[in-house]
């Protein structure tokens, strides 16, 4: 076994909560942390491989409206919606939501997109979406935050309300991914002055008291250790009730890191559940398209 194979061996999942999602963590610091995370992910176009997945799923689901859950500071939508659009999907409408909405960032994206990106100003529970928020649901770098029961409830709620759902995760439960989390605090230190809107609090808590880089690093490690494997995602789908969806689980190779994804949408034909999987070791199903390289 070579060094790369060792670094890619799956680790045991842990369930420790991340620092920035704790109720006691100050809101202004949470906003600074999510701003820093989104700036880094967007600067590296980490979720660019998601565009082709979403185009196909939206066309199959017959919708051009997206409801983004756990949006943080807005996710990749400042640029991703332009890549998802084509002659089949039409112009997209994106609604950002979060349990702790970063309203300043949401409003900034709303203005910059000419109103194409909207948002819900009220807190939204990803497992219990208000009835008026209809649309294909997406989650970026957030699904690992939830326990298996909560994760199952999020997917089941989409199925119960007949909405499509797509989950994209950059964190992976691999030693190599954990080692790469050192880039998060370095990015905060190097990119801090370029993050908008400029806030004095970010300067203080990045350079004078480096809380933001520390939280990004620790939470990055915890994110990797909480990430769901292909086998665990497969198990969540198998345990769904009233499941007549088409499901796909896979991995797309991006410029910086592989992106794990799960997407599903209602099938038009009865008994047409298509769950594409093959084996990764004893009793661990993963999709055949695991190593498919994403292109937009």
Buried (B, 14 or more C-beta within 10 A) or exposed (E): EEEEEEEBEBBEBEEEEBBBBEEEBEEEBBBBBBBBBBBBBBEBBBBBBBBBBBBBBBBBBEBBBBBBBBBBBBBBBBEBBEBBBEEEBEEBBBBBBBBBBBBEBBBBBBEEBEEBBBBBEEEBBBBEBEEEBBBBBBBBBBBBBBEBEEBBBBBBBBBEEEBBBBBBBBBBBBBBBBEBBEBBBEBBBEBBEEBEEEBEEBBBBBBEEBBBBBBBBBBBBBBBBBBBBBBBBBBBBEEBEEBBBBBBBBBBBBEBBBBBBBBBBBBEEEEEBEBBBEEBEEEBBBBEBBEBEBEB
